[in-house]
Amino acid sequence: VYKYATGLIAAIAISNNVIVDKNYAKKYLKMLSMGGKLSPLETLNICDIDLTKLDCFNNAFREVEENIKEMEKLV
């Protein structure tokens, strides 16, 4: 379960960075091209994502909270 959760946290960070920085896609493509050559944390570091810091987690939680509030408005 933790792999799924951390994967979602990384995906939220990546998608937010792609939206904010049009040059970020190059980092993302570089990360994808690494395949399994590096450890998962080293691979994510290519995209400036550090899962050893709370920032990624807090940003993901904030994003989920915003989505929940948006869904509540629609219901």
C-alpha positions, -999 to 999 in steps of 0.1 A, spaced: 0 0 0 28 25 8 42 21 -27 9 31 -42 5 60 -18 41 73 -24 36 68 -62 5 90 -60 24 116 -40 52 117 -66 26 118 -95 8 148 -79 42 166 -75 52 159 -111 18 169 -126 18 202 -106 53 210 -117 44 203 -154 15 227 -151 37 254 -135 69 251 -155 67 244 -192 104 233 -192 97 207 -165 86 181 -190 123 177 -201 131 166 -165 102 142 -165 112 127 -198 148 123 -185 135 106 -154 114 82 -175 144 74 -197 164 61 -167 143 30 -165 156 10 -135 192 23 -135 188 42 -103 171 37 -70 135 51 -69 146 81 -47 175 89 -71 152 86 -100 127 110 -85 155 134 -76 160 140 -114 125 157 -112 135 176 -80 112 154 -60 125 144 -26 103 120 -7 125 122 23 111 157 29 76 166 41 70 192 14 59 166 -12 35 149 13 20 182 25 15 194 -11 -2 162 -20 -25 163 11 -34 199 2 -42 188 -34 -64 160 -22 -82 183 3 -89 208 -25 -103 180 -47 -126 168 -19 -139 203 -13 -145 207 -50 -164 174 -51 -185 184 -21 -196 216 -40 -207 194 -69 -228 170 -48 
